[in-house]
C-alpha cells in the first residue's frame, strides 16, 4: 500500500536558523546551534548547555501582543507555521 503526501509548506525555528531558508543554509553548512554558555533552569536549579532560536523578537512583535502571553514552545510553533 502506498500513500501520497502533499507538502504545503516548510517552517522551522531553531538555534541554527529562524526561517526555513536560514535553517537549511545552516544545516547544509554544518552550523552548530549549541552555544558555549549555559542556560539556567531556575525552577530546577540546574544549568545545561544549549542553544536558543535567534532573531525571533521582531517576528513575534509583528504577530501582535497576544503572542507574547503564550509560552515559548507555542510562540515557536506559531512562527514556524507562519513561515
C-alpha positions as CSV (number, residue, x, y, z in Angstrom):
1,X,0.0,0.0,0.0
2,X,1.4,3.4,-0.9
3,X,0.3,6.8,0.4
4,X,0.6,10.1,-1.3
5,X,1.7,13.1,0.7
6,X,1.4,16.7,-0.2
7,X,3.9,19.1,1.4
8,X,2.2,22.5,1.6
9,X,5.0,24.4,3.3
10,X,8.1,24.2,5.4
11,X,8.6,26.2,8.6
12,X,11.2,25.9,11.3
13,X,12.5,27.9,14.2
14,X,15.8,26.6,15.7
15,X,19.2,27.7,17.0
16,X,20.7,27.3,13.5
17,X,18.0,29.3,11.7
18,X,14.8,31.0,12.5
19,X,13.3,30.8,9.0
20,X,13.2,27.9,6.6
21,X,16.0,29.4,4.4
22,X,18.4,30.2,7.2
23,X,17.8,26.8,8.8
24,X,18.6,25.0,5.5
25,X,21.6,27.1,4.9
26,X,22.9,26.4,8.5
27,X,22.1,22.7,8.2
28,X,23.9,22.5,4.8
29,X,26.9,24.3,6.1
30,X,27.3,22.3,9.3
31,X,26.4,25.1,11.7
32,X,26.2,24.1,15.3
33,X,23.3,25.6,17.3
34,X,24.8,24.8,20.7
35,X,26.4,27.8,22.4
36,X,29.3,27.8,24.8
37,X,27.3,29.4,27.6
38,X,24.9,27.6,29.9
39,X,21.2,28.3,30.5
40,X,19.8,28.2,33.9
41,X,16.5,26.5,34.6
42,X,15.7,28.3,37.8
43,X,12.8,26.1,38.9
44,X,15.1,23.1,38.9
45,X,18.2,24.9,40.0
46,X,20.4,23.3,37.3
47,X,22.4,24.6,34.3
48,X,22.6,23.0,30.9
49,X,24.4,23.8,27.7
50,X,22.0,24.6,24.9
51,X,21.0,26.7,22.0
52,X,18.4,29.4,21.5
53,X,16.5,30.5,18.5
54,X,17.8,33.9,17.5
55,X,16.2,36.8,15.8
56,X,12.6,35.9,16.7
57,X,11.6,39.0,18.7
58,X,10.8,41.2,15.6
59,X,8.8,38.4,14.0
60,X,6.9,37.9,17.3
61,X,6.1,41.6,17.6
62,X,4.7,41.6,14.0
63,X,2.2,38.9,15.1
64,X,0.6,41.2,17.7
65,X,0.6,41.5,21.5
66,X,-1.4,38.3,22.2
67,X,1.5,36.0,21.2
68,X,3.7,37.5,24.0
69,X,1.4,35.8,26.5
70,X,2.0,32.4,25.1
71,X,4.8,30.1,26.3
72,X,8.0,29.8,24.2
73,X,7.1,26.5,22.6
74,X,3.8,27.9,21.4
75,X,5.5,31.0,20.1
76,X,8.0,29.0,18.1
77,X,5.2,26.8,16.7
78,X,3.3,29.9,15.5
79,X,6.4,31.3,13.9
80,X,7.1,28.0,12.1
81,X,3.5,27.9,10.9
82,X,3.7,31.5,9.8
83,X,6.8,30.6,7.8
